[in-house]
Amino acid sequence: MQGMPRLSMQAVVLRMIGSLAVWKALFVASEAGVLKAFARIGWILFLLLVGGLIHAQDLAGLLPIGEAYKLSADTGTPGVIKLHWTIAPDYYLYRGQMQFTGGEGVTLGTAQLPDGKKYHDEYLGDVETYHNSIDASIPYTLAQGTQRIRLAVRYQGCHEVDPKICYPPHVEDLDLPLPGGATVPATQGSTAPGEGSNPADAGLLLSLLLAFAGGLVLNLMPCVLPVLSIKAIGLLESGESIQRARRHALAYTAGVLCSFAAIGFAVVASRSAGHALGWGAQLQQPLVVGVLACVMVAIGLSMSGVAQFGASFGNLGQGLASRPGWAGDFFTGVLAVAVASPCVAPFMGTALAYAFLAPTPAALLVFLALGLGLALPFLLIGFVPALGRLLPRPGAWMETLKQVLAFPMYLTAVWLVWVLAHQRGADAVGLVLVAVVLLAMTLWWVERSRHRGAWAKLLACVLAVFTVLPLYGLCRLQPMSAVATQEAGAVPFSPQKLAELRHSGTLVFVDMTADWCITCKANEHAVLDTATFHDLLQRTGTVYMKGDWTNVDPTITAFLQEYHSPGVPLYVVFAKGSRTGKVLPSVLTLPLMRTALETTSTQAAQ
């Protein structure tokens, strides 16, 4: 992505080494014992947190965007708007990111910009940047009866020394007098995409609190509940022992935190390479969706009694831990994070948007806070005996419950196959179903040949290879063309169509969604696909525009970045004549939509 901070290869390697240190601590458990391994993990995470807090203090030294780039405008010369930026030391602006849009009755000519410092960027190609100050002029003509000169100025800049961070694209709405007026500080009318909801302005502490709260609420989201059923079984089984309950809780928490730390490193590495990585974007890859579907089926078969992963881990236990059981809890935490990515819980949006733009230490802190919130309920149960005593007593009934809880796993696999059908069509469904059948055959044979010779293990490996081959075929299929849901009365999203509607003074509601986004589907079922909502659209004269991010789409990705959204869902209302849209919460209700559209429509009519 243009303008994002870039790290040196040495810095990326050092950060990856830090991540690998956590995994190393896990696998030395066979010699040091489980509790010592967790102590090492805790110490590493503590150092990461402390180091992050120290380096995140640099963020406080960054200037607000209006102070880093002070913009003023002069309309004293008829037919020309003169713009002047005063750029603070150690900051710069990209010439290629400057855009100018005239308001109603204002027609702009070609902007006259000075030459900037030219150089070849490793990621962005040939660029020009401005330092210290810029003077620009824009010719214009006015329609008859125009009383004010209105225009929107869009620009983007970066801080070029540590902490090296780029601001998101910024828009300033200028409302200027006709020729003869004085120079006007543009900050009087400055805005940013999302009505000033720039996540770079959010403080680190606030983002950490929001991330923690979002992780806590994530436990209640439907995409995480199937995996939590596995954890519930583990906690019930350890109900007679406080030590075992604590070990379960620590292992699960370690899995969650390591997974979120890995996501954080992936985000840093991605943006250092000039790419954008959104929350849940891994599910745009059919191979990831297919593998997750197989994993869910495998877990369901285990809970149904067809395969016993516990025994397999027991055979490998000396290579992982001196006490059995913790590895399953650790990877349950990993799986919980994997399936949580389609969901955006309340409070998460602002925190994630901050993390995707913040310096590396602050970003990692946000991801760890999110993981801590997700793991907190099980930490409390494991370390507060009074809460643990509220759990039912272990008994033979638990085996029946385990088998019943296998069915949410199968349903999750069905949902993932449905997502795959929308991404790659019927061929993808056939391939993943073949992989599931071969996986079941492999697990069946592993159980049947557990005490047989080497030839049986070799056959199991052959079956496992055949299971992988159909999944590889998913990578070779072409994406399905994005089709808007016409039965919902939606217009396919395109920047050109949106600009056309806004220019004509139409109220527009933009819905950015994806088939793998559980929160999106819940909002559609509860609000967006209802007759009440469509009556509201008709009554307020609102056009419903829908963008599908199920597959990779650079146009939609750019729109998400413009409004500082880490992923979908994103809902934006564009009022008549407004330069920027108003971002709505990620969880919709009919009263909220009624207020948003009716209020916007009324204000535009006045």
C-alpha positions as CSV (number, residue, x, y, z in Angstrom):
1,M,0.0,0.0,0.0
2,Q,1.3,3.4,-0.8
3,G,2.7,5.5,2.0
4,M,3.0,2.7,4.6
5,P,6.1,2.5,6.7
6,R,8.9,0.1,5.5
7,L,11.3,-1.8,7.6
8,S,14.7,-3.0,6.7
9,M,15.3,-6.7,6.1
10,Q,17.4,-6.9,9.3
11,A,14.5,-5.5,11.3
12,V,12.0,-8.0,9.9
13,V,14.4,-10.8,10.6
14,L,15.0,-9.7,14.2
15,R,11.3,-9.5,14.8
16,M,10.7,-13.0,13.3
17,I,13.5,-14.3,15.6
18,G,11.5,-12.9,18.6
19,S,8.4,-14.7,17.4
20,L,10.4,-17.9,16.9
21,A,11.7,-17.6,20.5
22,V,8.1,-18.2,21.8
23,W,7.8,-21.4,19.8
24,K,11.2,-22.6,20.9
25,A,10.1,-22.2,24.5
26,L,7.2,-24.5,23.8
27,F,9.3,-27.3,22.4
28,V,11.9,-27.3,25.2
29,A,9.1,-28.4,27.5
30,S,10.2,-32.1,27.3
31,E,13.3,-31.1,29.2
32,A,12.2,-28.3,31.4
33,G,8.6,-29.3,32.1
34,V,5.3,-27.6,31.2
35,L,5.3,-25.0,33.9
36,K,8.9,-23.9,33.2
37,A,8.0,-23.7,29.5
38,F,5.0,-21.4,30.2
39,A,7.2,-19.4,32.5
40,R,9.6,-18.8,29.6
41,I,6.7,-17.9,27.3
42,G,5.3,-15.5,29.9
43,W,8.8,-13.9,30.3
44,I,9.2,-13.4,26.5
45,L,5.7,-11.9,26.2
46,F,6.4,-9.7,29.2
47,L,9.6,-8.4,27.6
48,L,7.7,-7.8,24.4
49,L,5.0,-5.8,26.3
50,V,7.6,-3.8,28.2
51,G,9.7,-3.1,25.1
52,G,6.6,-2.2,23.2
53,L,5.5,0.3,25.9
54,I,8.9,1.9,25.8
55,H,9.1,2.3,22.1
56,A,5.4,3.2,21.8
57,Q,6.2,6.4,23.7
58,D,7.7,7.6,20.4
59,L,4.1,7.7,19.1
60,A,3.4,10.6,21.4
61,G,6.1,12.6,19.6
62,L,4.2,12.5,16.3
63,L,2.5,15.7,15.4
64,P,-1.2,15.8,14.6
65,I,-1.7,15.8,10.9
66,G,-2.9,19.4,10.9
67,E,0.3,20.5,12.6
68,A,2.6,18.4,10.5
69,Y,1.1,19.8,7.3
70,K,-0.4,23.3,7.8
71,L,-2.5,24.2,4.8
72,S,-3.7,27.7,4.0
73,A,-5.6,29.0,0.9
74,D,-5.8,32.4,-0.8
75,T,-8.6,33.4,-3.2
76,G,-7.4,37.0,-3.6
77,T,-6.5,36.5,-7.3
78,P,-9.7,36.1,-9.5
79,G,-9.9,32.7,-11.1
80,V,-7.1,31.1,-9.1
81,I,-6.9,29.4,-5.8
82,K,-3.5,29.5,-4.2
83,L,-2.6,26.8,-1.7
84,H,0.4,26.8,0.7
85,W,1.6,23.9,2.9
86,T,4.0,24.5,5.7
87,I,5.7,21.1,6.4
88,A,7.2,20.4,9.8
89,P,10.9,19.2,9.9
90,D,11.3,15.4,9.4
91,Y,7.9,15.2,7.6
92,Y,7.1,15.1,3.8
93,L,4.2,14.8,1.4
94,Y,3.8,12.7,-1.7
95,R,3.0,14.6,-4.9
96,G,1.3,11.6,-6.4
97,Q,-1.2,11.5,-3.5
98,M,-2.5,15.0,-4.0
99,Q,-6.1,15.3,-5.4
100,F,-8.4,18.3,-5.7
101,T,-12.2,18.2,-6.2
102,G,-14.4,21.2,-6.7
103,G,-17.7,21.6,-4.9
104,E,-21.1,22.6,-6.2
105,G,-20.8,25.3,-8.9
106,V,-16.9,25.1,-8.9
107,T,-15.1,23.7,-11.9
108,L,-11.4,23.2,-11.3
109,G,-8.6,23.3,-13.9
110,T,-5.3,21.5,-13.8
111,A,-3.4,22.0,-10.6
112,Q,0.0,23.7,-11.0
113,L,2.4,21.9,-8.6
114,P,6.1,22.4,-8.3
115,D,8.6,19.6,-9.0
116,G,9.4,17.6,-5.9
117,K,12.4,15.5,-4.9
118,K,12.5,12.6,-7.3
119,Y,13.8,9.2,-6.5
120,H,13.0,5.5,-7.1
121,D,11.3,3.9,-4.2
122,E,11.9,0.1,-3.8
123,Y,8.2,-0.5,-3.3
124,L,6.4,2.5,-4.8
125,G,8.5,3.0,-7.9
126,D,9.2,6.5,-9.1
127,V,7.9,9.1,-6.6
128,E,8.2,12.8,-5.8
129,T,8.1,14.2,-2.3
130,Y,7.9,17.7,-0.8
131,H,9.8,18.9,2.2
132,N,9.6,22.2,4.2
133,S,6.9,23.9,2.1
134,I,4.8,23.8,-1.1
135,D,3.0,26.5,-3.1
136,A,0.4,25.3,-5.6
137,S,-2.2,27.1,-7.7
138,I,-5.5,25.8,-9.2
139,P,-7.5,27.7,-11.9
140,Y,-11.2,27.6,-11.5
141,T,-14.5,28.8,-12.9
142,L,-17.7,29.4,-11.1
143,A,-21.3,28.7,-12.1
144,Q,-23.7,31.7,-12.0
145,G,-25.0,32.3,-8.6
146,T,-22.2,30.6,-6.7
147,Q,-21.6,32.5,-3.4
148,R,-18.6,30.5,-2.0
149,I,-15.7,28.5,-3.3
150,R,-15.8,25.0,-2.0
151,L,-13.2,22.3,-2.7
152,A,-11.8,19.2,-1.1
153,V,-8.0,18.7,-0.9
154,R,-6.7,15.2,-0.4
155,Y,-3.0,14.5,0.5
156,Q,-0.9,12.0,2.3
157,G,2.4,12.3,4.1
158,C,4.9,10.5,6.3
159,H,7.4,10.9,9.2
160,E,10.8,10.1,7.8
161,V,12.7,9.3,11.0
162,D,11.9,7.0,13.9
163,P,9.1,6.3,14.5
164,K,8.7,5.9,10.7
165,I,5.0,6.0,10.1
166,C,2.7,7.3,7.3
167,Y,-0.5,9.1,8.0
168,P,-3.6,7.7,6.2
169,P,-4.9,9.8,3.2
170,H,-6.3,13.0,4.7
171,V,-9.0,15.2,3.2
172,E,-9.6,18.9,4.0
173,D,-12.8,20.5,3.0
174,L,-12.2,24.2,2.2
175,D,-15.0,26.8,2.3
176,L,-13.4,29.9,0.8
177,P,-14.7,33.5,0.1
178,L,-14.9,34.9,-3.4
179,P,-12.0,37.0,-4.7
180,G,-11.2,39.9,-2.5
181,G,-11.3,37.9,0.8
182,A,-8.2,37.3,2.9
183,T,-6.1,34.2,3.2
184,V,-8.0,31.5,5.0
185,P,-6.4,28.8,7.2
186,A,-7.7,25.6,5.7
187,T,-7.8,23.8,9.0
188,Q,-11.0,25.6,9.7
189,G,-12.7,23.2,7.4
190,S,-10.5,20.2,7.7
191,T,-12.0,16.7,7.9
192,A,-10.8,13.2,7.3
193,P,-12.5,10.2,5.9
194,G,-15.1,8.9,8.3
195,E,-16.0,12.3,9.7
196,G,-12.8,12.7,11.7
197,S,-12.6,9.1,12.8
198,N,-8.9,8.9,11.9
199,P,-7.6,6.0,14.0
200,A,-4.1,7.6,14.1
201,D,-5.6,10.1,16.5
202,A,-6.6,7.3,18.9
203,G,-4.3,6.9,21.8
204,L,-2.3,3.8,22.6
205,L,-4.0,3.2,25.9
206,L,-7.5,3.7,24.5
207,S,-6.7,1.3,21.7
208,L,-5.4,-1.3,24.1
209,L,-8.6,-1.0,26.2
210,L,-10.8,-1.3,23.1
211,A,-8.8,-4.3,21.9
212,F,-9.1,-6.0,25.2
213,A,-12.9,-5.4,25.3
214,G,-13.2,-6.5,21.7
215,G,-11.4,-9.8,22.5
216,L,-13.6,-10.4,25.4
217,V,-16.8,-9.9,23.4
218,L,-15.3,-12.1,20.7
219,N,-16.0,-15.1,22.9
220,L,-19.7,-14.5,22.3
221,M,-19.5,-14.3,18.5
222,P,-20.9,-17.3,16.5
223,C,-17.7,-17.9,14.6
224,V,-15.8,-18.7,17.9
225,L,-18.5,-20.7,19.7
226,P,-17.8,-24.0,18.0
227,V,-14.2,-23.9,19.1
228,L,-15.1,-22.9,22.6
229,S,-17.1,-26.1,22.9
230,I,-13.8,-28.0,22.7
231,K,-12.4,-25.8,25.5
232,A,-15.5,-26.4,27.6
233,I,-14.9,-30.1,27.5
234,G,-11.3,-29.7,28.6
235,L,-12.3,-27.5,31.5
236,L,-14.9,-30.0,32.6
237,E,-12.5,-32.8,32.4
238,S,-10.0,-30.9,34.6
239,G,-12.7,-29.9,37.1
240,E,-11.4,-32.2,39.9
241,S,-7.9,-30.7,39.8
242,I,-7.0,-27.0,40.3
243,Q,-3.5,-27.7,38.9
244,R,-4.9,-29.3,35.7
245,A,-7.4,-26.4,35.3
246,R,-4.6,-23.9,35.5
247,R,-2.5,-25.9,33.0
248,H,-5.5,-26.0,30.6
249,A,-6.0,-22.2,30.9
250,L,-2.3,-21.4,30.5
251,A,-1.9,-23.6,27.5
252,Y,-5.0,-22.2,25.8
253,T,-3.8,-18.6,26.6
254,A,-0.4,-19.3,25.2
255,G,-1.9,-20.6,21.9
256,V,-4.1,-17.5,21.6
257,L,-1.3,-15.0,22.4
258,C,1.2,-16.7,20.1
259,S,-1.3,-16.7,17.3
260,F,-2.2,-13.0,17.7
261,A,1.5,-12.2,17.9
262,A,2.1,-14.1,14.6
263,I,-0.8,-12.1,13.0
264,G,0.9,-8.9,14.3
265,F,4.2,-9.8,12.8
266,A,2.5,-10.7,9.5
267,V,0.8,-7.3,9.4
268,V,4.1,-5.6,10.0
269,A,5.9,-7.6,7.4
270,S,3.1,-7.1,4.9
271,R,3.0,-3.3,5.2
272,S,6.8,-3.1,5.2
273,A,6.7,-4.7,1.8
274,G,4.2,-2.1,0.7
275,H,1.1,-4.4,0.9
276,A,-2.1,-4.1,2.9
277,L,-3.3,-6.9,5.1
278,G,-6.9,-6.7,6.3
279,W,-8.5,-8.5,9.3
280,G,-10.0,-11.8,8.0
281,A,-8.3,-11.3,4.6
282,Q,-6.7,-14.8,4.8
283,L,-10.2,-16.2,4.1
284,Q,-10.0,-14.6,0.7
285,Q,-7.6,-17.5,-0.2
286,P,-9.5,-20.7,-1.2
287,L,-6.6,-22.9,0.1
288,V,-7.0,-21.4,3.6
289,V,-10.7,-21.9,3.5
290,G,-10.4,-25.5,2.3
291,V,-7.8,-26.4,4.9
292,L,-9.9,-24.9,7.7
293,A,-12.9,-27.0,6.5
294,C,-10.8,-30.1,6.7
295,V,-9.6,-29.1,10.2
296,M,-13.1,-28.7,11.4
297,V,-14.1,-32.1,10.0
298,A,-11.1,-33.7,11.7
299,I,-12.0,-32.2,15.0
300,G,-15.6,-33.2,14.6
301,L,-14.5,-36.8,13.9
302,S,-12.3,-36.8,17.0
303,M,-15.1,-35.5,19.2
304,S,-17.4,-38.2,17.6
305,G,-15.0,-40.9,18.6
306,V,-13.8,-41.8,15.1
307,A,-10.3,-40.6,15.7
308,Q,-8.4,-40.1,19.0
309,F,-5.9,-37.2,18.6
310,G,-5.1,-37.4,22.3
311,A,-3.5,-40.8,21.8
312,S,-1.4,-39.5,18.9
313,F,-0.2,-36.6,21.0
314,G,0.5,-39.0,23.8
315,N,2.9,-40.9,21.6
316,L,4.6,-37.7,20.7
317,G,4.4,-36.3,24.2
318,Q,8.0,-36.7,25.1
319,G,8.8,-34.4,22.2
320,L,6.4,-31.7,23.4
321,A,5.7,-32.0,27.2
322,S,6.3,-34.2,30.1
323,R,2.6,-34.0,31.1
324,P,-0.1,-35.0,28.6
325,G,-2.9,-32.7,27.5
326,W,-1.4,-29.2,27.2
327,A,-0.6,-29.4,23.5
328,G,-4.3,-29.9,22.7
329,D,-5.2,-26.9,24.7
330,F,-2.5,-24.8,23.0
331,F,-3.6,-25.6,19.5
332,T,-7.2,-25.1,20.6
333,G,-6.2,-21.5,21.3
334,V,-4.5,-21.3,17.8
335,L,-7.7,-22.7,16.2
336,A,-9.9,-20.2,18.2
337,V,-7.9,-17.3,16.7
338,A,-8.1,-18.8,13.2
339,V,-11.9,-19.0,13.2
340,A,-12.3,-15.7,15.0
341,S,-10.9,-13.8,12.0
342,P,-14.2,-13.6,10.1
343,C,-15.8,-11.8,13.1
344,V,-15.4,-8.2,14.0
345,A,-16.8,-7.7,17.5
346,P,-17.8,-4.4,19.0
347,F,-14.9,-2.2,20.1
348,M,-12.5,-4.1,17.7
349,G,-12.8,-1.8,14.7
350,T,-11.0,1.2,16.1
351,A,-8.4,-0.9,17.9
352,L,-7.5,-2.9,14.7
353,A,-7.5,0.2,12.6
354,Y,-5.0,1.8,15.0
355,A,-2.9,-1.4,14.9
356,F,-2.8,-1.5,11.1
357,L,-1.3,2.0,11.1
358,A,0.7,2.3,14.3
359,P,4.4,1.7,14.8
360,T,5.4,-2.0,15.2
361,P,5.6,-2.1,19.1
362,A,2.2,-0.4,19.5
363,A,0.7,-2.7,16.8
364,L,1.9,-5.8,18.6
365,L,0.6,-4.6,21.9
366,V,-2.9,-4.1,20.4
367,F,-2.9,-7.7,19.0
368,L,-1.7,-9.1,22.3
369,A,-4.4,-7.1,24.2
370,L,-7.0,-8.6,21.8
371,G,-5.7,-12.1,22.5
372,L,-5.7,-11.5,26.3
373,G,-9.4,-10.5,26.1
374,L,-10.2,-13.6,24.1
375,A,-8.4,-15.9,26.6
376,L,-9.6,-14.1,29.8
377,P,-12.7,-16.2,30.6
378,F,-10.6,-19.4,30.7
379,L,-7.8,-17.7,32.7
380,L,-10.3,-16.6,35.3
381,I,-11.9,-20.1,35.5
382,G,-8.4,-21.7,35.8
383,F,-7.0,-19.3,38.4
384,V,-10.1,-18.4,40.5
385,P,-11.2,-21.6,42.2
386,A,-14.6,-20.2,43.1
387,L,-15.4,-19.8,39.4
388,G,-14.1,-23.3,38.6
389,R,-16.4,-24.8,41.3
390,L,-19.4,-23.4,39.3
391,L,-18.7,-25.9,36.5
392,P,-20.6,-29.2,36.6
393,R,-18.8,-32.2,38.1
394,P,-17.1,-34.6,35.7
395,G,-18.9,-37.8,34.8
396,A,-19.9,-40.2,32.1
397,W,-22.3,-37.7,30.7
398,M,-19.3,-35.7,29.3
399,E,-18.7,-38.2,26.6
400,T,-22.2,-37.7,25.3
401,L,-21.8,-34.0,25.5
402,K,-18.5,-34.2,23.6
403,Q,-20.2,-36.1,20.8
404,V,-23.1,-33.6,20.7
405,L,-20.7,-30.7,20.4
406,A,-19.1,-32.3,17.3
407,F,-22.1,-31.2,15.2
408,P,-21.2,-27.5,15.5
409,M,-17.9,-28.4,14.0
410,Y,-19.5,-30.2,11.1
411,L,-21.8,-27.1,10.5
412,T,-18.8,-24.8,10.5
413,A,-17.2,-27.0,7.8
414,V,-20.4,-26.8,5.8
415,W,-20.3,-23.0,6.1
416,L,-16.7,-22.9,4.9
417,V,-17.6,-25.1,1.9
418,W,-20.4,-22.7,1.1
419,V,-17.9,-19.8,1.2
420,L,-15.6,-21.8,-1.1
421,A,-18.5,-22.2,-3.5
422,H,-18.9,-18.4,-3.8
423,Q,-15.2,-18.0,-4.3
424,R,-14.4,-20.7,-6.8
425,G,-17.7,-22.4,-7.8
426,A,-18.8,-26.0,-7.9
427,D,-15.4,-27.4,-8.9
428,A,-14.0,-26.1,-5.6
429,V,-16.8,-27.7,-3.6
430,G,-16.0,-31.0,-5.4
431,L,-12.3,-30.8,-4.6
432,V,-12.7,-30.0,-0.9
433,L,-15.3,-32.8,-0.5
434,V,-12.9,-35.2,-2.0
435,A,-10.2,-34.0,0.4
436,V,-12.6,-34.4,3.3
437,V,-13.4,-38.0,2.3
438,L,-9.7,-38.8,1.9
439,L,-9.0,-37.2,5.3
440,A,-11.7,-39.3,7.0
441,M,-10.1,-42.4,5.3
442,T,-6.7,-41.4,6.6
443,L,-7.9,-40.9,10.1
444,W,-9.8,-44.2,10.0
445,W,-6.7,-46.0,8.9
446,V,-4.5,-44.3,11.5
447,E,-6.8,-45.6,14.2
448,R,-7.0,-49.0,12.7
449,S,-3.3,-49.4,12.2
450,R,-2.1,-47.8,15.5
451,H,-0.3,-51.0,16.7
452,R,0.8,-52.3,13.3
453,G,4.1,-52.2,11.6
454,A,6.0,-49.6,9.5
455,W,4.1,-50.6,6.3
456,A,0.8,-49.4,7.9
457,K,2.4,-46.0,8.8
458,L,3.7,-45.7,5.3
459,L,0.2,-46.3,3.9
460,A,-1.1,-43.6,6.3
461,C,1.4,-41.2,4.9
462,V,0.4,-42.0,1.3
463,L,-3.3,-41.4,2.2
464,A,-2.3,-38.1,3.8
465,V,-0.5,-37.0,0.6
466,F,-3.6,-37.9,-1.5
467,T,-5.6,-35.8,0.9
468,V,-3.5,-32.7,0.2
469,L,-3.6,-33.0,-3.6
470,P,-7.3,-31.9,-4.0
471,L,-6.5,-28.9,-1.8
472,Y,-3.7,-27.9,-4.0
473,G,-6.1,-27.9,-6.9
474,L,-8.0,-25.1,-5.2
475,C,-5.1,-22.8,-6.0
476,R,-5.5,-23.3,-9.7
477,L,-9.2,-22.4,-10.0
478,Q,-10.2,-18.9,-11.2
479,P,-12.2,-16.6,-8.9
480,M,-15.9,-16.4,-9.5
481,S,-17.1,-13.0,-10.8
482,A,-18.5,-10.8,-8.0
483,V,-22.2,-10.5,-8.4
484,A,-24.3,-8.1,-6.4
485,T,-27.4,-9.4,-4.7
486,Q,-30.0,-8.0,-7.0
487,E,-32.8,-9.5,-4.9
488,A,-31.7,-7.2,-2.1
489,G,-31.9,-4.2,-4.5
490,A,-28.2,-3.5,-4.3
491,V,-26.1,-1.6,-6.9
492,P,-22.6,-3.1,-7.5
493,F,-19.9,-1.0,-5.9
494,S,-17.6,1.0,-8.1
495,P,-15.8,4.3,-7.4
496,Q,-17.1,5.8,-10.6
497,K,-20.7,4.9,-9.9
498,L,-20.4,6.2,-6.3
499,A,-18.9,9.5,-7.6
500,E,-21.7,9.8,-10.2
501,L,-24.4,9.3,-7.5
502,R,-22.8,11.8,-5.1
503,H,-22.4,14.3,-7.9
504,S,-26.1,14.1,-8.7
505,G,-26.9,14.8,-5.0
506,T,-28.2,11.2,-4.2
507,L,-28.1,9.8,-0.7
508,V,-25.9,6.6,-0.8
509,F,-25.5,3.8,1.7
510,V,-22.4,1.7,1.0
511,D,-22.2,-1.8,2.4
512,M,-18.8,-3.6,2.2
513,T,-19.3,-7.2,2.9
514,A,-17.9,-10.8,2.3
515,D,-19.4,-14.2,2.3
516,W,-17.0,-15.4,5.0
517,C,-17.8,-12.5,7.3
518,I,-20.1,-13.8,10.0
519,T,-20.9,-10.3,11.3
520,C,-21.9,-9.2,7.8
521,K,-24.3,-12.1,7.4
522,A,-25.8,-11.5,10.8
523,N,-26.4,-7.8,9.8
524,E,-27.9,-8.8,6.5
525,H,-30.3,-11.3,8.1
526,A,-31.4,-8.9,10.9
527,V,-31.5,-5.6,9.0
528,L,-30.3,-5.3,5.5
529,D,-32.4,-8.0,3.8
530,T,-35.6,-7.0,5.6
531,A,-38.7,-5.3,4.0
532,T,-38.5,-2.6,6.7
533,F,-35.0,-1.6,5.6
534,H,-35.9,-1.5,1.9
535,D,-39.0,0.6,2.7
536,L,-36.6,3.0,4.6
537,L,-34.4,3.2,1.5
538,Q,-37.3,4.0,-0.7
539,R,-38.7,6.6,1.7
540,T,-35.4,8.4,2.1
541,G,-34.4,8.1,-1.6
542,T,-31.2,6.2,-0.7
543,V,-29.3,4.1,-3.1
544,Y,-28.0,0.8,-1.6
545,M,-24.5,0.1,-3.0
546,K,-22.8,-3.2,-2.1
547,G,-19.2,-4.2,-2.4
548,D,-18.2,-7.9,-2.2
549,W,-14.7,-8.6,-0.6
550,T,-15.1,-12.4,-0.6
551,N,-12.2,-12.5,-3.1
552,V,-9.3,-10.2,-3.3
553,D,-10.4,-6.9,-4.8
554,P,-7.9,-3.9,-4.9
555,T,-10.8,-1.4,-5.5
556,I,-12.6,-2.4,-2.3
557,T,-9.3,-2.7,-0.4
558,A,-8.6,0.9,-1.3
559,F,-12.0,2.0,-0.1
560,L,-11.5,0.2,3.2
561,Q,-8.1,1.9,3.6
562,E,-9.6,5.3,2.8
563,Y,-12.0,4.9,5.7
564,H,-9.3,3.3,8.0
565,S,-11.2,0.0,8.2
566,P,-9.1,-3.1,9.0
567,G,-11.7,-5.3,7.2
568,V,-15.3,-5.9,6.7
569,P,-18.0,-5.1,7.5
570,L,-17.8,-1.4,6.7
571,Y,-21.0,0.7,6.4
572,V,-20.7,4.3,5.1
573,V,-23.6,6.8,4.5
574,F,-22.9,9.6,2.0
575,A,-25.2,12.6,2.4
576,K,-26.2,14.8,-0.4
577,G,-23.4,17.3,-1.2
578,S,-21.1,15.8,1.5
579,R,-17.4,15.4,0.8
580,T,-16.9,12.5,3.1
581,G,-19.1,9.6,4.3
582,K,-20.2,8.9,7.8
583,V,-19.1,5.5,9.1
584,L,-21.7,3.4,11.0
585,P,-21.0,0.8,13.7
586,S,-20.1,-2.7,12.5
587,V,-23.2,-4.2,14.3
588,L,-26.4,-2.7,12.8
589,T,-30.0,-2.4,14.1
590,L,-33.1,-1.1,12.4
591,P,-33.4,1.9,14.8
592,L,-29.8,2.8,14.1
593,M,-30.3,2.6,10.3
594,R,-33.6,4.6,10.6
595,T,-31.8,7.3,12.6
596,A,-28.8,7.4,10.2
597,L,-30.7,7.6,6.9
598,E,-33.6,9.8,8.1
599,T,-31.4,12.3,9.9
600,T,-29.0,12.5,6.9
601,S,-31.8,12.9,4.5
602,T,-33.4,15.7,6.6
603,Q,-30.2,17.6,7.0
604,A,-29.5,17.4,3.3
605,A,-33.0,18.8,2.5
606,Q,-32.5,21.8,4.8
